[in-house]
Amino acid sequence: MLNKLFFVIYVLYCLEVGVFLIVFPWMHLWEENSLLGYYPFLRVVFLNHFFRGAVSGLGVANLILGAWEIAHFQRYFKKA
């Protein structure tokens, strides 16, 4: 029972992080990061559309991982 609970938490974590990484780089909040104020050379990198796309690509990878885990759910919990 505990294994199934951890599995559900893991899948929800993968899906949540995936959606966050897809959406957040394209929000206005990404541009107003305080880190960019302290380190202006990072501003060029973080505001580059290719970098934002790479971060969103990691989000897509997380969504695919979550979907794969859901699709292979039965394999982990077979009765012996």
N, C-alpha and C positions, 0 to 999 in steps of 0.2 A: 504494500500500500504506500509506503514511504517513497519507494522508487518511482511510482507513478506520479506522486506529488512533485518530486524533484524534476521529473520529465516535463510536466506541465509548466512548472516555473521556468525551466530552461527554454522551452519553446516560446513562451510568452516573452521572455527576455530577448530572444533572437528577433522576434517580430517587432517588438517595441524599439529596439536599437536600430533595426533596419529602417523602419519608417522615419525615425528621428534623423538618421544619417542621410536619408534621401531628401527630406524636406528642409532641414535646418540650414544647410549651406546657401540656400537661395532666399532665406529670409533677411529682413532688414537688420535683425539682431546680430547676424553674423558680421555685418560691416561695422557695427558699433561695439566691437569687442574691446575691452580695456587693455588687453594684451597688445593689440595693434597700436595703441597710443604709446606704450612704453618701448616697443620695438618696431620702429617704422619700417625696417627692412622686411619684416614679416608681412606687412600690409600688401606689398607687391605680390607675394606668394599666395596669401590667403584669399585675396580678392581676384585672383586669376581664375578664369572660367574653367580652365583645364583642371586645376586643383579642386575646385568645387565639384566638378564632374567625377573626379577620382574618389572624393569622399562619398558622393552619391552612389558610385559604383560599389563601394564597400557596403553601403546600405542594401543595395540589391543583392549582394552576396549573402548578407545576413538573412534577408527574406527567403532566398532560395534554400539556405541551410535550415531555416525553420520549417519551410514547406517539405523539405526532404525528410526531416525528422518526423513530421506528422505522417507522411506517406509510409514510413517504415516503422511505425509505432508497434505493430504486432510482432515484429521480429525480436524486439527487446524483451517482451513480456510473455513469451511462450512458456507454457507449463511443461515441466520436465517429465 
